[in-house]
Each structure stands twice: as structure tokens, then as C-alpha cells.
Amino acid sequence: MFKATVIVKRRQKILDPQGKAVEQGAKLLGFNNVKQTRIGKYIEFFVDTSDKILAENEVREYCEKLLSNPIMEDFDYALEEVK
Amino acid sequence: MKPKFGVVVFPGSNCDHDAYYSLKKVLGYKAEFLWHKEKELKESNIIILPGGFSYGDYLRTGAIARFSPIMDSVYKFAENGGVVIGICNGFQILLEIGLLPGIMMKNESLKFVCKDVYLNIENKENIFTKSIKQNILKIPIAHGDGNYFTDEKTLKELESNDQILFRYVSSNGKVNLESNPNGSFMNIAGIMNKKKNVMGLMPHPERCCNPLLGDTDGSLIFRSVAQHFLN
């Protein structure tokens, strides 16, 4: 079994209204050095197989088809074998 | 004294005009908008934090709005006994800023719920419901994050201090699962602080004040508060 952790981020050049709104909050709090806040998603799940290649393929496909929108988002993932 | 209502406007508020219209044009009270970047409460006697999606509800509902400049003044106003009513998103802001205890989670159904609900008035020893004769109000809700939650210790405090103001009930006043629209802990729809000058509720009383629109139970809450100042 593998534990997968995925981070989905907006592409750098695409506007992130959520990050912008949150940064306004940072300014209200006086964090004037805070710049370019961007918000993504953290997703974790398990893949129930002992075959690492199969697990990796499945994670990548899951990311491409559902967890991210390839037009505007990038994803990173990590796989870790667990007992 | 005729009371003056101050309606705070955040970026993303969308019930501010409903509140202003109901208070001023329907009920005939003094009312003024308060822009969130200002600090002046303009001699308001009652502050309304209206419904909507302040700052897009990003991070958590109310999480950014609570740091708006006007909220410093609202906080001090409330600490000094000033009357504050948070409606829907306004309730969520009151929770984030800590004027009321607890948190709001996503509705259990994961759906945005928009419908009339029945509320039981749990307590009439306060300015918000003191002059209301009936025990059950019919008021609409419209929210995605109305699932109130708090720990056991806080719940005990809420109960022992009579801070629970409204609970979702059936039309004949029964507290049950079917009448709970969002999974809220103990069917809680509205609470007050210990001093009972700050109140938050998920339903929208400002949406049912005008007899032309049918129900007017919402106006009873505003009338009760206003009565406190008129006396």
C-alpha cells in the first residue's frame, strides 16, 4: 500500500483571486512584507497495491483527470510505501 | 429615543441593502451604511453585520473580514455593551473575531440550503426577543456553512448562561433531526454572548419584514431590539 500526497497549484501566470483576497487580510494585519500569496490544494489518499509503478500511474491519472485542471493548474505528488 | 442601525458593508456583502431597506423603508428606523474601511460607527446604536460572502469566503467564512478596520471599532463597541447583530455571514464573522463562541462547518448535506425554517425562541430575557409574543418564528435561511459546532465545555456554558437564542424546530416546535437544515449542533440557529448584547443567527430576518413579500416574522426581532431603545 502507498500513501500519496498531492499538491495542486494554479499556474504562476493565472490570476489567483483567493490568494489576492487573503493577501488583503495580511495587509490589514500589517504583514507588509508578504507578497504574492497563492493558494493551492493539499490532497492525501492511499493506493491499495504493492506495485509501485501501477500506484504511480494511478496517482498521475487521478491528478490529471480529476484533482487538477490541466489548463490552469499544475500538480506535484509524492508516494510513500506504508504497511 | 429612536435607535439608529449601522449596516456594515464588506466587499462581498450581499444582504446589506436588504437589511438597510427593511430597517429604514419598511420599519421606519434610522439606518446608515458603514463602509468596512472606515472606523467610525457614526453614532449607531445597533450594528448589523449583514449576510453575504465577505472577501469571497476565502480561507474560512468571515476569516478575512474580521480584520477589516471597522471591526476594531465594532469589537470595542460590543465590549462596551453596544448591540451587535450578525446575520449569516455576519454571524460567521462574529465567531471568527471571538465575540461569540464556536465555529461554523459546511452543511452536513454539502449543499447550499435556501428555504424557510421554523425557529423556537429559547430565551426571552434579552433585548432581541423580549417583546416577541409568539414562541416560533418562520424565517428563511440561505447558506452553505451553517453547521454550528462547539466543544462540550462551551456548550455547557452556552446552556447554563441561557445563551442559546434560536433552535431549528418543526412547525409545531419539536426539536428533531428533520427540522435541522444543516447538521448544526443541538439544532442551534442563533446564540448570544454572555452579556447578551451580541447576537448571531444564520436565518435572515431582514428578508421577511415587508408584508408585501408574505412573511414578516423577521421584523419582530428588529422591533424587539428597537423597543429596548424606545423605552
Interface residues (C-beta under 8 A of the other chain):
Chain A: P17 Q18 A21 V22 Q24 G25 L28 L29 I39
Chain B: Y55 G56 Y58 L59 A63 I64 F67 S68 P69
